[in-house]
Amino acid sequence: MGELLAYSGVTTKLRAIDSRLFTIEEYLELAAAKNVAEGVNIIRQHSGYQMVFSKYEGQELHRGQIENILNHTIGIDFQKIYRFSSVSQRRFLDMYFEKYEISVLKRCLRMIFDHRDASVDLSYFQEFFSQHSKLKPDLLSECKTVEMLLSAAGDTKYADVIRKVQEQNPSATLWDYGMALDYQFFMNFWNQRKKYLKGEALEIITEIYGVKMELLNINWIARCKQYYSMTPAQIYAITLPVGCHLRKRDLKDLIETVSMEDFQKVLAGTYYGRHYPAIIDPDRMETCYPYIRNDIQHKLSRKEPYSVAVIISYIFDKECEIDKLTSILECVRYGIDAQTVLSI
């Protein structure tokens, strides 16, 4: 009864905003757009995006602006969920919020490595972000080098991560910095979860994020072997040493395989290979990641409709929707047919 009461308010709010996610029919309409301008207009008129696009009424938007506006809606919904959450629920959301801080930093790093002007436009998320973060978007926007980014990040834990990468590898790439920031987020989240969550909420988070980190490990290891020819020692350094379904032996065997064929054979014998055999195919591995997460998260949210699982499921659904909308617009841009678009 306690959990039901604690989550009844936020669950009601989530049902309201969940009803504004794109339906299959609406995706089909978008995929059939004749050009990007028509596609953007379809999104602009959708109830979940009218407010955020209203600020840009009459403006011709380029690709980067469109993606940025779409991403704003994740922040807007996160704020709504946060305001309807209890103190204990906010503790989880505070941990999750670090993901958005890292997203801002990774955007700045992309701009630095691409030698473009960094613009950190948070718009509707600005006030909330400033209240919950030590990072200063206006200072980050002025960064032209990693050294400037370190200065702008001040005494935050993110500065420590960036500094460590720079000191260990003066020729570090964008990928190196991004991986280090992601690793820091996941390990901090995992180590802090027992501090803020108890009982059922802790079990749900452990299941969902254990799966998430194991799937990331599988993808990272596969990429390292396929595209970067990294040694086992190098792969161990970026592998998250936690999870819930892969045994330590499984992880060790995956890392130490000498070919992708051997990697596939080992993966076939793991929990994921047995329950989701499509993941064994290297060409389908990355597309299996959101499918498996979606499958597990929604099973938990149906099983425990008044729990932290419903919050996680909605945020994941929203993030997947933004990825889908962005991919569809790109396919429209290059004239790819609707069926191909909808298979992404």
N, C-alpha and C positions, 0 to 999 in steps of 0.2 A: 504493500500500500504506500509505503514511503517513497519508493522509486516512482510509482504512478503519479503521485501528487507532485513530486519534484520535477517530473518531465512533462506534465500535462500542458503547461503553458507554452513551453518551447515547441512541443510536438504540434500543438494547434497552429502556431505561427509557421512552422515548417510545412504543414499541409497547405497553408495558404500560398506560400511562395513556391512550393513544389508544383502547384497547379499551373504556374506560369512558365514551366520548362517547355521546350519545343516538343511537339508530338511528331510521330513518324510522318504524318501528312504534311506538317509544316516544314519538316526537313526536305520532303519531296518537292514542295513548292519552291523552296530556296534553291535546291539543286537544279531546278528547271529554269532558273533565271537566265536571261539572255546575256547579261554582262554583270560586272561587279557592282556598278551603280544601282542596277535594279535589285541585285541581291541585298545590298546594304539597305535599300529602301524597304525591303521585306522585313529585315531584322528591325529596322527603325520603328516600324509600325507594330511590332510584337509587344504585348503587354509587359514582358519582362525587360524590355530594352528602351521603351519610350522615354523614360525620364533621363537616362544617361545620354541618349542621343539628342535630346532637346537642346542641349547647350551648343550643339554644332549645327543647328538648323540653317539650311541654305549654303553650307560650306561643302566644298568638294574635298573629300578626305582621301589621303594616300594610305597605302597598306599599313605602315607603322601606326598611324593614328587610329585606324579601324581596330587593329589588334589591341591597342592600348585602351580604347573605349570599352571593348568587350571585356577585357580583364578587369576594368573598374567595377563591373557588375558583381564580380566575386567578392570584392571588398565591401560593396554595399550590402550584399546579403549576409556577409560575415558580421557586419555591424548589427544588423537586425537580429540575428541569432544571439549575439552577445548581449544585447540589451534585454532580451527576454529570458536570459539564462540566470540560474541561481549562482550563488557565490561558488559552490563546489563545481558547477558546470563551467564557470568562467576560468577556473584553474586549468582545466583541460584546454580551453580555447586560448588561454595565454601561452601555453606551450606550443599550440598549433600556430599561433600568430608569428612565431619566429620564421615560419616558412615564407611569409610575406616580406619580412625584413631581408631574408636571403635572396628573394626574388628581385628586390630593388638593387642589392649589391651586385647580383649577377648581370642585371641590365647595365649597370655602370661599367662592369668589367668588359662586357661585349662592346660597348661604345669605345672604351679605351683601346682594346685590341683591334677594333675595326677602324680606329682613328677618325671617329665621328664625334660630333658634339653630343654630350650626354644630356638627356632631358628626362628628369624624373617627375613625370606628371601624375600625381595621385588623385587630383581633382576631388571627387566626392569622398574619397578615403583619407584625404589629407588631415582633417581634424582628428579623426580617430587614430590614425597612424602616429601623429605627433604626441598624442596622449599616452600611447603605449610603447613608444620606442625612443631610444636615445639617439637614433640616427637622424640626421638633419638632411632631408632631401634637397634643400637649396644648396647646401655645401657639396653634396654628392654630385649634383649636376655640373659643378665647375671642375670636376676631376678630369685631367687629361692623362695622368700617369698612375701607376699602381702606388707610387709614393704619395701622391696627392690623396688617393683613396684611403690610404692608411691614416693620413692626418685627419681626413674628414670623419673617419669611423671612430676617432678618438680612443677612449679607453674601453670600448666594447669588446666582448669576446670574439666578435667577428674580425676585429683588427688583429687579434692574436693569431687567428687562423691564417689570415692573409700574410701576415708577417712571417709565420713559420714556413709557409710554402715558398715565399720569396727567398728566405735565408737558406733553405735546403736545396733550392733549385733556381738559380738566378735567371735561367732561360725558361722558366715555367710558362706553360701555355694557358689559354683561357680554360681549356678542359681541366687542367691541373687545379686551378683555383676553384672552379665550379664543383669538382669532385670533393675537394677538401671542405667546402662550405656545406655541401649536402651530407657528407659523412658526419660533420660536427652536429648538424641538426638532428639526424636520426639517432645518433648515440646519446645526445643530451635528452631527447624525447624519451628514449627507452629507459635511461637511467633515472629520469625524474618521475616516471609514471606512477611508481609505487608511493611516491611522496604525496601525490595529490589525488590519487584514485584508490578506491577500496572495493572489495567484494565483486559484484557483478560488473561494475564499470571497468574495474581493473582487468577482469577476465576478457571482456570484449575488446578493450584496447590492445591487450597482449595478443589476442588472436588476429585482429585486423592489421596491426602494425608489424607483428611477427611475419605475417604473410607478405605484406608490402616489402619489407626489407629483404626477405628471402628471394622474392621475385626480382628485385633490383639487383641482388647479388648474381642471380642467374644471368640476367641481361648484361651486367657489367663484365662478368667473366667471359661470356660468349664474345662480346665486342673486343675485349682485350686479346683474345685468341685469334679472332678473325681479322681484325684491322690494325692492331698495334704490336703484335708479336712480343708481348710483354712476358717476362719470366714469372714463374710461380711466386718468387719472393716479392716482385713488384705488385702482383695481383693480390697477394695476402695483405699488403699494406693498405689497399683501398676497399677490402671486403668487410662488410659489417658482420662482426662475430656473434650475432644474436639472431633469434628467430623462434619458430615454434614447431615446424614440421620437418626441416632438414636436420639430419644428425650431423655432428661435427665431422664424422667420417665421410658423409656425403659431400660436404663442402670441400674437404681436403681432396677427395678423389676428383671432383669437378675442376678444381684449380690445377691439379697436377697432371691432368690428361695432356697428351702430346699432340693431339689432333682434334678437329671438330667432330670427326667420326667417333672417336673415343668419348668425347664430351657428350655426344648424343646418347651413346650406350649407357653411360653412367647416369645421365639425367632420366633416362627411361626407367631406371630402377628406383627412383626417388618417389616421394609422396606426390609431387607434381606430375611426374611422368606417368604414374599409375592412374591418377584422377583426372588429369588434363593432358592426354597424349598428344594433342596438337602442338603443345609447347616444345616438343622434341624437334620439330621442323625449324631450322634456323630462319627461314623466310617468314615464319608465322610467329616466332618467339615474342617479338615486341608487341604484336597485336593481341597476343594471348594475355599479356600483362593486365590491361584494363578489364578484359573479360573475366579473368579469374578473380581479380579484386572485386569487381561488380557482383559476381556470383556469391562470394563469401560474405561481403558486406550486406547485401540485401537479404540473404538467408538470416543473418543475425538480426537485422532490423525488423524482419517479419516475426522472428521468434521472440524478440524483446522490443516491442513497439514503444515502450516507455523507458528508454535507456539512452546512453550516450551513442549507441549504434545508429540511431535515427539522425543524429547531428552529423556524424561522419559520413553516412550514406548520402545525405543531401549535398554536403560540401563536395564530395567526390562527383556526384551527378552533375553539379554545376560546372566544375572544372572540366569534366568530360564534354559537356555541352559547348563550352568555349572552344575547346580543341576541335570539336566536330564542326562548329560554325566556321572557324578559321580555315580548316581543311577544305570545306565545301566551297568557300569563297575563292580559295586558291585554284581549285579544280574548275570553277566557273571561269576564272581568269584565263585559264589555259585551254578551255573548250573541252574538258573531259565530260563524258556523258553521265547522266544522273545515276545509273546503276553502279558505275565505278565509284562515284562520289560517295554513295550511301554504303558501300562496302568497306569504307575506311574505318 
